Amino acid sequence: MWPKLKLVLLRRLRLKESWVIFFILGIIMMNYPFLHIFNKPQLLLQMPLLYLYFNVGWLVSIVVIYLFTRALDLPDEENDQGERR
């Protein structure tokens, strides 16, 4: 089940709309409302909340970029179906 789910996810990430959606989401996450929400004088895991927000966002963006590059390495659908026959 997991390999099939992984393949479906990676094929969906090949769509250009996915790239645009994640880019816009990244821009929104770095703008005023979200920065204001996390700019509090509270500590979580001995780190200020805003620093933790930036570090987690950075890590998530690296994972998304990794998934996009993995999706680009997949063969085309029509070539994949032709090889199975």
PDB file with one MODEL, atoms N, CA, C and O in Angstrom:
MODEL        1
ATOM      1  N   MET A   1       0.814  -1.199   0.000  1.00  0.00           N
ATOM      2  CA  MET A   1       0.000   0.000   0.000  1.00  0.00           C
ATOM      3  C   MET A   1       0.854   1.259   0.000  1.00  0.00           C
ATOM      4  O   MET A   1       0.553   2.211  -0.720  1.00  0.00           O
ATOM      5  N   TRP A   2       1.928   1.275   0.808  1.00  0.00           N
ATOM      6  CA  TRP A   2       2.744   2.485   0.902  1.00  0.00           C
ATOM      7  C   TRP A   2       3.418   2.856  -0.416  1.00  0.00           C
ATOM      8  O   TRP A   2       3.432   4.036  -0.766  1.00  0.00           O
ATOM      9  N   PRO A   3       3.976   1.903  -1.161  1.00  0.00           N
ATOM     10  CA  PRO A   3       4.583   2.309  -2.437  1.00  0.00           C
ATOM     11  C   PRO A   3       3.562   2.902  -3.415  1.00  0.00           C
ATOM     12  O   PRO A   3       3.882   3.830  -4.157  1.00  0.00           O
ATOM     13  N   LYS A   4       2.344   2.372  -3.415  1.00  0.00           N
ATOM     14  CA  LYS A   4       1.323   2.912  -4.312  1.00  0.00           C
ATOM     15  C   LYS A   4       0.931   4.332  -3.889  1.00  0.00           C
ATOM     16  O   LYS A   4       0.764   5.211  -4.734  1.00  0.00           O
ATOM     17  N   LEU A   5       0.785   4.551  -2.577  1.00  0.00           N
ATOM     18  CA  LEU A   5       0.459   5.881  -2.062  1.00  0.00           C
ATOM     19  C   LEU A   5       1.585   6.864  -2.357  1.00  0.00           C
ATOM     20  O   LEU A   5       1.339   8.013  -2.722  1.00  0.00           O
ATOM     21  N   LYS A   6       2.814   6.406  -2.197  1.00  0.00           N
ATOM     22  CA  LYS A   6       3.975   7.251  -2.490  1.00  0.00           C
ATOM     23  C   LYS A   6       4.000   7.643  -3.958  1.00  0.00           C
ATOM     24  O   LYS A   6       4.280   8.794  -4.292  1.00  0.00           O
ATOM     25  N   LEU A   7       3.707   6.688  -4.837  1.00  0.00           N
ATOM     26  CA  LEU A   7       3.694   6.964  -6.272  1.00  0.00           C
ATOM     27  C   LEU A   7       2.599   7.960  -6.638  1.00  0.00           C
ATOM     28  O   LEU A   7       2.820   8.856  -7.453  1.00  0.00           O
ATOM     29  N   VAL A   8       1.429   7.807  -6.045  1.00  0.00           N
ATOM     30  CA  VAL A   8       0.321   8.735  -6.318  1.00  0.00           C
ATOM     31  C   VAL A   8       0.685  10.138  -5.843  1.00  0.00           C
ATOM     32  O   VAL A   8       0.424  11.115  -6.546  1.00  0.00           O
ATOM     33  N   LEU A   9       1.285  10.248  -4.658  1.00  0.00           N
ATOM     34  CA  LEU A   9       1.676  11.550  -4.124  1.00  0.00           C
ATOM     35  C   LEU A   9       2.728  12.211  -5.011  1.00  0.00           C
ATOM     36  O   LEU A   9       2.630  13.400  -5.313  1.00  0.00           O
ATOM     37  N   LEU A  10       3.722  11.450  -5.421  1.00  0.00           N
ATOM     38  CA  LEU A  10       4.778  12.024  -6.254  1.00  0.00           C
ATOM     39  C   LEU A  10       4.260  12.418  -7.637  1.00  0.00           C
ATOM     40  O   LEU A  10       4.706  13.416  -8.203  1.00  0.00           O
ATOM     41  N   ARG A  11       3.324  11.643  -8.183  1.00  0.00           N
ATOM     42  CA  ARG A  11       2.742  12.029  -9.482  1.00  0.00           C
ATOM     43  C   ARG A  11       1.935  13.312  -9.361  1.00  0.00           C
ATOM     44  O   ARG A  11       1.949  14.141 -10.271  1.00  0.00           O
ATOM     45  N   ARG A  12       1.237  13.484  -8.256  1.00  0.00           N
ATOM     46  CA  ARG A  12       0.449  14.698  -8.049  1.00  0.00           C
ATOM     47  C   ARG A  12       1.361  15.914  -7.884  1.00  0.00           C
ATOM     48  O   ARG A  12       0.999  17.016  -8.297  1.00  0.00           O
ATOM     49  N   LEU A  13       2.535  15.728  -7.288  1.00  0.00           N
ATOM     50  CA  LEU A  13       3.467  16.839  -7.105  1.00  0.00           C
ATOM     51  C   LEU A  13       4.100  17.284  -8.418  1.00  0.00           C
ATOM     52  O   LEU A  13       4.696  18.360  -8.475  1.00  0.00           O
ATOM     53  N   ARG A  14       3.985  16.493  -9.457  1.00  0.00           N
ATOM     54  CA  ARG A  14       4.519  16.903 -10.752  1.00  0.00           C
ATOM     55  C   ARG A  14       3.691  17.998 -11.396  1.00  0.00           C
ATOM     56  O   ARG A  14       4.165  18.666 -12.315  1.00  0.00           O
ATOM     57  N   LEU A  15       2.473  18.197 -10.938  1.00  0.00           N
ATOM     58  CA  LEU A  15       1.607  19.224 -11.514  1.00  0.00           C
ATOM     59  C   LEU A  15       2.160  20.609 -11.200  1.00  0.00           C
ATOM     60  O   LEU A  15       2.629  20.863 -10.091  1.00  0.00           O
ATOM     61  N   LYS A  16       2.103  21.486 -12.170  1.00  0.00           N
ATOM     62  CA  LYS A  16       2.615  22.840 -11.972  1.00  0.00           C
ATOM     63  C   LYS A  16       1.777  23.611 -10.970  1.00  0.00           C
ATOM     64  O   LYS A  16       2.276  24.523 -10.310  1.00  0.00           O
ATOM     65  N   GLU A  17       0.498  23.247 -10.851  1.00  0.00           N
ATOM     66  CA  GLU A  17      -0.356  23.927  -9.876  1.00  0.00           C
ATOM     67  C   GLU A  17       0.145  23.682  -8.455  1.00  0.00           C
ATOM     68  O   GLU A  17       0.045  24.563  -7.600  1.00  0.00           O
ATOM     69  N   SER A  18       0.680  22.496  -8.201  1.00  0.00           N
ATOM     70  CA  SER A  18       1.213  22.191  -6.873  1.00  0.00           C
ATOM     71  C   SER A  18       2.399  23.085  -6.545  1.00  0.00           C
ATOM     72  O   SER A  18       2.536  23.554  -5.415  1.00  0.00           O
ATOM     73  N   TRP A  19       3.252  23.320  -7.530  1.00  0.00           N
ATOM     74  CA  TRP A  19       4.402  24.193  -7.313  1.00  0.00           C
ATOM     75  C   TRP A  19       3.946  25.607  -6.947  1.00  0.00           C
ATOM     76  O   TRP A  19       4.477  26.228  -6.026  1.00  0.00           O
ATOM     77  N   VAL A  20       2.960  26.098  -7.684  1.00  0.00           N
ATOM     78  CA  VAL A  20       2.465  27.461  -7.443  1.00  0.00           C
ATOM     79  C   VAL A  20       1.794  27.557  -6.078  1.00  0.00           C
ATOM     80  O   VAL A  20       1.993  28.534  -5.357  1.00  0.00           O
ATOM     81  N   ILE A  21       1.006  26.556  -5.720  1.00  0.00           N
ATOM     82  CA  ILE A  21       0.312  26.572  -4.426  1.00  0.00           C
ATOM     83  C   ILE A  21       1.310  26.583  -3.280  1.00  0.00           C
ATOM     84  O   ILE A  21       1.147  27.352  -2.333  1.00  0.00           O
ATOM     85  N   PHE A  22       2.345  25.741  -3.346  1.00  0.00           N
ATOM     86  CA  PHE A  22       3.330  25.717  -2.262  1.00  0.00           C
ATOM     87  C   PHE A  22       4.156  26.993  -2.208  1.00  0.00           C
ATOM     88  O   PHE A  22       4.547  27.425  -1.124  1.00  0.00           O
ATOM     89  N   PHE A  23       4.428  27.605  -3.356  1.00  0.00           N
ATOM     90  CA  PHE A  23       5.152  28.879  -3.367  1.00  0.00           C
ATOM     91  C   PHE A  23       4.316  29.972  -2.700  1.00  0.00           C
ATOM     92  O   PHE A  23       4.821  30.720  -1.864  1.00  0.00           O
ATOM     93  N   ILE A  24       3.047  30.061  -3.067  1.00  0.00           N
ATOM     94  CA  ILE A  24       2.174  31.077  -2.468  1.00  0.00           C
ATOM     95  C   ILE A  24       1.991  30.823  -0.978  1.00  0.00           C
ATOM     96  O   ILE A  24       1.967  31.764  -0.185  1.00  0.00           O
ATOM     97  N   LEU A  25       1.862  29.568  -0.596  1.00  0.00           N
ATOM     98  CA  LEU A  25       1.744  29.238   0.822  1.00  0.00           C
ATOM     99  C   LEU A  25       2.999  29.662   1.592  1.00  0.00           C
ATOM    100  O   LEU A  25       2.898  30.154   2.716  1.00  0.00           O
ATOM    101  N   GLY A  26       4.163  29.477   1.001  1.00  0.00           N
ATOM    102  CA  GLY A  26       5.410  29.915   1.640  1.00  0.00           C
ATOM    103  C   GLY A  26       5.465  31.426   1.800  1.00  0.00           C
ATOM    104  O   GLY A  26       5.921  31.925   2.829  1.00  0.00           O
ATOM    105  N   ILE A  27       5.007  32.152   0.798  1.00  0.00           N
ATOM    106  CA  ILE A  27       4.980  33.617   0.889  1.00  0.00           C
ATOM    107  C   ILE A  27       4.011  34.057   1.993  1.00  0.00           C
ATOM    108  O   ILE A  27       4.320  34.951   2.780  1.00  0.00           O
ATOM    109  N   ILE A  28       2.852  33.427   2.041  1.00  0.00           N
ATOM    110  CA  ILE A  28       1.856  33.795   3.063  1.00  0.00           C
ATOM    111  C   ILE A  28       2.382  33.506   4.464  1.00  0.00           C
ATOM    112  O   ILE A  28       2.158  34.291   5.385  1.00  0.00           O
ATOM    113  N   MET A  29       3.072  32.394   4.628  1.00  0.00           N
ATOM    114  CA  MET A  29       3.572  32.022   5.955  1.00  0.00           C
ATOM    115  C   MET A  29       4.654  32.979   6.463  1.00  0.00           C
ATOM    116  O   MET A  29       4.920  33.022   7.664  1.00  0.00           O
ATOM    117  N   MET A  30       5.274  33.738   5.576  1.00  0.00           N
ATOM    118  CA  MET A  30       6.317  34.680   5.989  1.00  0.00           C
ATOM    119  C   MET A  30       5.821  36.123   6.023  1.00  0.00           C
ATOM    120  O   MET A  30       6.637  37.045   6.043  1.00  0.00           O
ATOM    121  N   ASN A  31       4.524  36.340   6.031  1.00  0.00           N
ATOM    122  CA  ASN A  31       3.974  37.687   6.079  1.00  0.00           C
ATOM    123  C   ASN A  31       3.388  38.019   7.440  1.00  0.00           C
ATOM    124  O   ASN A  31       3.409  37.203   8.362  1.00  0.00           O
ATOM    125  N   TYR A  32       2.872  39.218   7.545  1.00  0.00           N
ATOM    126  CA  TYR A  32       2.477  39.820   8.817  1.00  0.00           C
ATOM    127  C   TYR A  32       1.600  38.958   9.728  1.00  0.00           C
ATOM    128  O   TYR A  32       1.978  38.766  10.884  1.00  0.00           O
ATOM    129  N   PRO A  33       0.479  38.439   9.298  1.00  0.00           N
ATOM    130  CA  PRO A  33      -0.370  37.782  10.309  1.00  0.00           C
ATOM    131  C   PRO A  33       0.326  36.629  11.025  1.00  0.00           C
ATOM    132  O   PRO A  33       0.213  36.494  12.243  1.00  0.00           O
ATOM    133  N   PHE A  34       1.037  35.809  10.279  1.00  0.00           N
ATOM    134  CA  PHE A  34       1.685  34.660  10.909  1.00  0.00           C
ATOM    135  C   PHE A  34       2.887  35.084  11.747  1.00  0.00           C
ATOM    136  O   PHE A  34       3.108  34.539  12.828  1.00  0.00           O
ATOM    137  N   LEU A  35       3.655  36.036  11.268  1.00  0.00           N
ATOM    138  CA  LEU A  35       4.790  36.502  12.067  1.00  0.00           C
ATOM    139  C   LEU A  35       4.315  37.155  13.358  1.00  0.00           C
ATOM    140  O   LEU A  35       4.959  37.015  14.397  1.00  0.00           O
ATOM    141  N   HIS A  36       3.211  37.857  13.300  1.00  0.00           N
ATOM    142  CA  HIS A  36       2.663  38.492  14.499  1.00  0.00           C
ATOM    143  C   HIS A  36       2.141  37.449  15.493  1.00  0.00           C
ATOM    144  O   HIS A  36       2.279  37.621  16.704  1.00  0.00           O
ATOM    145  N   ILE A  37       1.553  36.386  14.991  1.00  0.00           N
ATOM    146  CA  ILE A  37       1.042  35.324  15.861  1.00  0.00           C
ATOM    147  C   ILE A  37       2.176  34.675  16.641  1.00  0.00           C
ATOM    148  O   ILE A  37       2.022  34.390  17.829  1.00  0.00           O
ATOM    149  N   PHE A  38       3.317  34.436  15.990  1.00  0.00           N
ATOM    150  CA  PHE A  38       4.413  33.717  16.634  1.00  0.00           C
ATOM    151  C   PHE A  38       5.433  34.627  17.296  1.00  0.00           C
ATOM    152  O   PHE A  38       6.379  34.128  17.905  1.00  0.00           O
ATOM    153  N   ASN A  39       5.281  35.934  17.205  1.00  0.00           N
ATOM    154  CA  ASN A  39       6.206  36.854  17.843  1.00  0.00           C
ATOM    155  C   ASN A  39       5.728  37.160  19.267  1.00  0.00           C
ATOM    156  O   ASN A  39       5.280  38.269  19.560  1.00  0.00           O
ATOM    157  N   LYS A  40       5.832  36.170  20.132  1.00  0.00           N
ATOM    158  CA  LYS A  40       5.407  36.278  21.528  1.00  0.00           C
ATOM    159  C   LYS A  40       6.615  36.049  22.432  1.00  0.00           C
ATOM    160  O   LYS A  40       7.551  35.352  22.040  1.00  0.00           O
ATOM    161  N   PRO A  41       6.612  36.611  23.611  1.00  0.00           N
ATOM    162  CA  PRO A  41       7.748  36.408  24.528  1.00  0.00           C
ATOM    163  C   PRO A  41       7.651  35.082  25.291  1.00  0.00           C
ATOM    164  O   PRO A  41       7.929  35.040  26.489  1.00  0.00           O
ATOM    165  N   GLN A  42       7.272  34.031  24.629  1.00  0.00           N
ATOM    166  CA  GLN A  42       7.161  32.717  25.256  1.00  0.00           C
ATOM    167  C   GLN A  42       8.264  31.805  24.731  1.00  0.00           C
ATOM    168  O   GLN A  42       8.728  31.959  23.601  1.00  0.00           O
ATOM    169  N   LEU A  43       8.673  30.859  25.560  1.00  0.00           N
ATOM    170  CA  LEU A  43       9.682  29.892  25.163  1.00  0.00           C
ATOM    171  C   LEU A  43       9.035  28.518  24.999  1.00  0.00           C
ATOM    172  O   LEU A  43       8.193  28.109  25.798  1.00  0.00           O
ATOM    173  N   LEU A  44       9.442  27.831  23.961  1.00  0.00           N
ATOM    174  CA  LEU A  44       9.020  26.460  23.739  1.00  0.00           C
ATOM    175  C   LEU A  44      10.276  25.680  23.379  1.00  0.00           C
ATOM    176  O   LEU A  44      10.961  26.018  22.414  1.00  0.00           O
ATOM    177  N   LEU A  45      10.581  24.645  24.143  1.00  0.00           N
ATOM    178  CA  LEU A  45      11.823  23.890  23.980  1.00  0.00           C
ATOM    179  C   LEU A  45      13.045  24.792  24.152  1.00  0.00           C
ATOM    180  O   LEU A  45      14.040  24.638  23.443  1.00  0.00           O
ATOM    181  N   GLN A  46      12.967  25.720  25.083  1.00  0.00           N
ATOM    182  CA  GLN A  46      14.029  26.674  25.405  1.00  0.00           C
ATOM    183  C   GLN A  46      14.421  27.573  24.235  1.00  0.00           C
ATOM    184  O   GLN A  46      15.537  28.092  24.190  1.00  0.00           O
ATOM    185  N   MET A  47      13.494  27.754  23.283  1.00  0.00           N
ATOM    186  CA  MET A  47      13.711  28.658  22.151  1.00  0.00           C
ATOM    187  C   MET A  47      12.548  29.627  22.070  1.00  0.00           C
ATOM    188  O   MET A  47      11.408  29.254  22.346  1.00  0.00           O
ATOM    189  N   PRO A  48      12.825  30.873  21.692  1.00  0.00           N
ATOM    190  CA  PRO A  48      11.699  31.784  21.455  1.00  0.00           C
ATOM    191  C   PRO A  48      10.782  31.216  20.370  1.00  0.00           C
ATOM    192  O   PRO A  48      11.242  30.550  19.443  1.00  0.00           O
ATOM    193  N   LEU A  49       9.517  31.479  20.493  1.00  0.00           N
ATOM    194  CA  LEU A  49       8.512  30.907  19.603  1.00  0.00           C
ATOM    195  C   LEU A  49       8.741  31.287  18.133  1.00  0.00           C
ATOM    196  O   LEU A  49       8.535  30.466  17.239  1.00  0.00           O
ATOM    197  N   LEU A  50       9.165  32.525  17.888  1.00  0.00           N
ATOM    198  CA  LEU A  50       9.396  32.972  16.511  1.00  0.00           C
ATOM    199  C   LEU A  50      10.565  32.216  15.878  1.00  0.00           C
ATOM    200  O   LEU A  50      10.487  31.839  14.709  1.00  0.00           O
ATOM    201  N   TYR A  51      11.637  31.989  16.620  1.00  0.00           N
ATOM    202  CA  TYR A  51      12.777  31.236  16.093  1.00  0.00           C
ATOM    203  C   TYR A  51      12.381  29.793  15.787  1.00  0.00           C
ATOM    204  O   TYR A  51      12.788  29.226  14.773  1.00  0.00           O
ATOM    205  N   LEU A  52      11.593  29.221  16.666  1.00  0.00           N
ATOM    206  CA  LEU A  52      11.119  27.861  16.440  1.00  0.00           C
ATOM    207  C   LEU A  52      10.239  27.792  15.183  1.00  0.00           C
ATOM    208  O   LEU A  52      10.324  26.839  14.408  1.00  0.00           O
ATOM    209  N   TYR A  53       9.399  28.811  14.993  1.00  0.00           N
ATOM    210  CA  TYR A  53       8.547  28.885  13.803  1.00  0.00           C
ATOM    211  C   TYR A  53       9.398  28.948  12.533  1.00  0.00           C
ATOM    212  O   TYR A  53       9.104  28.261  11.555  1.00  0.00           O
ATOM    213  N   PHE A  54      10.444  29.763  12.546  1.00  0.00           N
ATOM    214  CA  PHE A  54      11.319  29.862  11.379  1.00  0.00           C
ATOM    215  C   PHE A  54      12.056  28.548  11.118  1.00  0.00           C
ATOM    216  O   PHE A  54      12.174  28.123   9.969  1.00  0.00           O
ATOM    217  N   ASN A  55      12.548  27.911  12.164  1.00  0.00           N
ATOM    218  CA  ASN A  55      13.289  26.665  11.988  1.00  0.00           C
ATOM    219  C   ASN A  55      12.393  25.536  11.486  1.00  0.00           C
ATOM    220  O   ASN A  55      12.803  24.774  10.610  1.00  0.00           O
ATOM    221  N   VAL A  56      11.197  25.415  12.015  1.00  0.00           N
ATOM    222  CA  VAL A  56      10.272  24.378  11.553  1.00  0.00           C
ATOM    223  C   VAL A  56       9.824  24.672  10.119  1.00  0.00           C
ATOM    224  O   VAL A  56       9.719  23.752   9.307  1.00  0.00           O
ATOM    225  N   GLY A  57       9.561  25.932   9.802  1.00  0.00           N
ATOM    226  CA  GLY A  57       9.195  26.305   8.432  1.00  0.00           C
ATOM    227  C   GLY A  57      10.309  26.018   7.448  1.00  0.00           C
ATOM    228  O   GLY A  57      10.052  25.581   6.326  1.00  0.00           O
ATOM    229  N   TRP A  58      11.544  26.259   7.857  1.00  0.00           N
ATOM    230  CA  TRP A  58      12.700  25.978   7.013  1.00  0.00           C
ATOM    231  C   TRP A  58      12.805  24.479   6.757  1.00  0.00           C
ATOM    232  O   TRP A  58      13.043  24.058   5.625  1.00  0.00           O
ATOM    233  N   LEU A  59      12.629  23.671   7.801  1.00  0.00           N
ATOM    234  CA  LEU A  59      12.697  22.227   7.666  1.00  0.00           C
ATOM    235  C   LEU A  59      11.577  21.700   6.758  1.00  0.00           C
ATOM    236  O   LEU A  59      11.815  20.829   5.922  1.00  0.00           O
ATOM    237  N   VAL A  60      10.381  22.218   6.919  1.00  0.00           N
ATOM    238  CA  VAL A  60       9.261  21.786   6.079  1.00  0.00           C
ATOM    239  C   VAL A  60       9.501  22.171   4.620  1.00  0.00           C
ATOM    240  O   VAL A  60       9.186  21.399   3.715  1.00  0.00           O
ATOM    241  N   SER A  61      10.057  23.359   4.391  1.00  0.00           N
ATOM    242  CA  SER A  61      10.319  23.766   3.006  1.00  0.00           C
ATOM    243  C   SER A  61      11.386  22.876   2.369  1.00  0.00           C
ATOM    244  O   SER A  61      11.305  22.593   1.174  1.00  0.00           O
ATOM    245  N   ILE A  62      12.376  22.431   3.128  1.00  0.00           N
ATOM    246  CA  ILE A  62      13.388  21.519   2.597  1.00  0.00           C
ATOM    247  C   ILE A  62      12.747  20.180   2.225  1.00  0.00           C
ATOM    248  O   ILE A  62      13.067  19.612   1.180  1.00  0.00           O
ATOM    249  N   VAL A  63      11.859  19.680   3.059  1.00  0.00           N
ATOM    250  CA  VAL A  63      11.179  18.418   2.775  1.00  0.00           C
ATOM    251  C   VAL A  63      10.303  18.544   1.526  1.00  0.00           C
ATOM    252  O   VAL A  63      10.277  17.633   0.698  1.00  0.00           O
ATOM    253  N   VAL A  64       9.594  19.651   1.384  1.00  0.00           N
ATOM    254  CA  VAL A  64       8.742  19.850   0.205  1.00  0.00           C
ATOM    255  C   VAL A  64       9.593  19.936  -1.059  1.00  0.00           C
ATOM    256  O   VAL A  64       9.226  19.359  -2.083  1.00  0.00           O
ATOM    257  N   ILE A  65      10.713  20.640  -1.010  1.00  0.00           N
ATOM    258  CA  ILE A  65      11.592  20.730  -2.171  1.00  0.00           C
ATOM    259  C   ILE A  65      12.160  19.355  -2.520  1.00  0.00           C
ATOM    260  O   ILE A  65      12.289  19.013  -3.695  1.00  0.00           O
ATOM    261  N   TYR A  66      12.498  18.570  -1.500  1.00  0.00           N
ATOM    262  CA  TYR A  66      12.977  17.207  -1.739  1.00  0.00           C
ATOM    263  C   TYR A  66      11.905  16.365  -2.440  1.00  0.00           C
ATOM    264  O   TYR A  66      12.204  15.634  -3.384  1.00  0.00           O
ATOM    265  N   LEU A  67      10.665  16.472  -1.975  1.00  0.00           N
ATOM    266  CA  LEU A  67       9.577  15.717  -2.608  1.00  0.00           C
ATOM    267  C   LEU A  67       9.356  16.163  -4.051  1.00  0.00           C
ATOM    268  O   LEU A  67       9.092  15.333  -4.921  1.00  0.00           O
ATOM    269  N   PHE A  68       9.463  17.463  -4.311  1.00  0.00           N
ATOM    270  CA  PHE A  68       9.308  17.952  -5.679  1.00  0.00           C
ATOM    271  C   PHE A  68      10.413  17.399  -6.581  1.00  0.00           C
ATOM    272  O   PHE A  68      10.143  17.006  -7.716  1.00  0.00           O
ATOM    273  N   THR A  69      11.641  17.364  -6.094  1.00  0.00           N
ATOM    274  CA  THR A  69      12.727  16.837  -6.924  1.00  0.00           C
ATOM    275  C   THR A  69      12.571  15.341  -7.146  1.00  0.00           C
ATOM    276  O   THR A  69      12.913  14.838  -8.217  1.00  0.00           O
ATOM    277  N   ARG A  70      12.061  14.624  -6.153  1.00  0.00           N
ATOM    278  CA  ARG A  70      11.784  13.197  -6.336  1.00  0.00           C
ATOM    279  C   ARG A  70      10.684  12.998  -7.380  1.00  0.00           C
ATOM    280  O   ARG A  70      10.740  12.056  -8.170  1.00  0.00           O
ATOM    281  N   ALA A  71       9.698  13.872  -7.383  1.00  0.00           N
ATOM    282  CA  ALA A  71       8.599  13.760  -8.345  1.00  0.00           C
ATOM    283  C   ALA A  71       9.084  14.025  -9.765  1.00  0.00           C
ATOM    284  O   ALA A  71       8.552  13.449 -10.713  1.00  0.00           O
ATOM    285  N   LEU A  72      10.076  14.879  -9.926  1.00  0.00           N
ATOM    286  CA  LEU A  72      10.599  15.156 -11.270  1.00  0.00           C
ATOM    287  C   LEU A  72      11.371  13.974 -11.835  1.00  0.00           C
ATOM    288  O   LEU A  72      11.476  13.831 -13.053  1.00  0.00           O
ATOM    289  N   ASP A  73      11.917  13.121 -10.962  1.00  0.00           N
ATOM    290  CA  ASP A  73      12.690  11.976 -11.419  1.00  0.00           C
ATOM    291  C   ASP A  73      11.822  10.811 -11.887  1.00  0.00           C
ATOM    292  O   ASP A  73      12.335   9.850 -12.460  1.00  0.00           O
ATOM    293  N   LEU A  74      10.515  10.887 -11.651  1.00  0.00           N
ATOM    294  CA  LEU A  74       9.625   9.803 -12.069  1.00  0.00           C
ATOM    295  C   LEU A  74       9.498   9.783 -13.588  1.00  0.00           C
ATOM    296  O   LEU A  74       9.521  10.834 -14.230  1.00  0.00           O
ATOM    297  N   PRO A  75       9.362   8.580 -14.168  1.00  0.00           N
ATOM    298  CA  PRO A  75       9.119   8.522 -15.617  1.00  0.00           C
ATOM    299  C   PRO A  75       7.725   9.035 -15.947  1.00  0.00           C
ATOM    300  O   PRO A  75       6.840   9.066 -15.092  1.00  0.00           O
ATOM    301  N   ASP A  76       7.547   9.432 -17.192  1.00  0.00           N
ATOM    302  CA  ASP A  76       6.233   9.910 -17.623  1.00  0.00           C
ATOM    303  C   ASP A  76       5.210   8.788 -17.529  1.00  0.00           C
ATOM    304  O   ASP A  76       5.555   7.608 -17.594  1.00  0.00           O
ATOM    305  N   GLU A  77       3.937   9.176 -17.376  1.00  0.00           N
ATOM    306  CA  GLU A  77       2.866   8.180 -17.244  1.00  0.00           C
ATOM    307  C   GLU A  77       2.732   7.319 -18.488  1.00  0.00           C
ATOM    308  O   GLU A  77       2.594   6.100 -18.380  1.00  0.00           O
ATOM    309  N   GLU A  78       2.769   7.928 -19.662  1.00  0.00           N
ATOM    310  CA  GLU A  78       2.570   7.141 -20.868  1.00  0.00           C
ATOM    311  C   GLU A  78       3.735   6.184 -21.100  1.00  0.00           C
ATOM    312  O   GLU A  78       3.528   5.077 -21.597  1.00  0.00           O
ATOM    313  N   ASN A  79       4.950   6.587 -20.751  1.00  0.00           N
ATOM    314  CA  ASN A  79       6.088   5.686 -20.870  1.00  0.00           C
ATOM    315  C   ASN A  79       6.010   4.561 -19.853  1.00  0.00           C
ATOM    316  O   ASN A  79       6.376   3.425 -20.153  1.00  0.00           O
ATOM    317  N   ASP A  80       5.537   4.867 -18.659  1.00  0.00           N
ATOM    318  CA  ASP A  80       5.425   3.883 -17.594  1.00  0.00           C
ATOM    319  C   ASP A  80       4.400   2.808 -17.960  1.00  0.00           C
ATOM    320  O   ASP A  80       4.630   1.624 -17.712  1.00  0.00           O
ATOM    321  N   GLN A  81       3.278   3.209 -18.542  1.00  0.00           N
ATOM    322  CA  GLN A  81       2.251   2.255 -18.931  1.00  0.00           C
ATOM    323  C   GLN A  81       2.708   1.414 -20.122  1.00  0.00           C
ATOM    324  O   GLN A  81       2.372   0.233 -20.210  1.00  0.00           O
ATOM    325  N   GLY A  82       3.462   2.007 -21.027  1.00  0.00           N
ATOM    326  CA  GLY A  82       3.944   1.281 -22.191  1.00  0.00           C
ATOM    327  C   GLY A  82       4.952   0.201 -21.830  1.00  0.00           C
ATOM    328  O   GLY A  82       5.007  -0.832 -22.497  1.00  0.00           O
ATOM    329  N   GLU A  83       5.750   0.415 -20.789  1.00  0.00           N
ATOM    330  CA  GLU A  83       6.736  -0.569 -20.385  1.00  0.00           C
ATOM    331  C   GLU A  83       6.088  -1.767 -19.719  1.00  0.00           C
ATOM    332  O   GLU A  83       6.643  -2.865 -19.774  1.00  0.00           O
ATOM    333  N   ARG A  84       4.943  -1.596 -19.098  1.00  0.00           N
ATOM    334  CA  ARG A  84       4.276  -2.699 -18.406  1.00  0.00           C
ATOM    335  C   ARG A  84       3.648  -3.686 -19.369  1.00  0.00           C
ATOM    336  O   ARG A  84       3.491  -4.858 -19.026  1.00  0.00           O
ATOM    337  N   ARG A  85       3.286  -3.248 -20.561  1.00  0.00           N
ATOM    338  CA  ARG A  85       2.576  -4.121 -21.517  1.00  0.00           C
ATOM    339  C   ARG A  85       3.506  -5.075 -22.180  1.00  0.00           C
ATOM    340  O   ARG A  85       3.079  -5.878 -23.009  1.00  0.00           O
TER     341      ARG A  85
ENDMDL
END
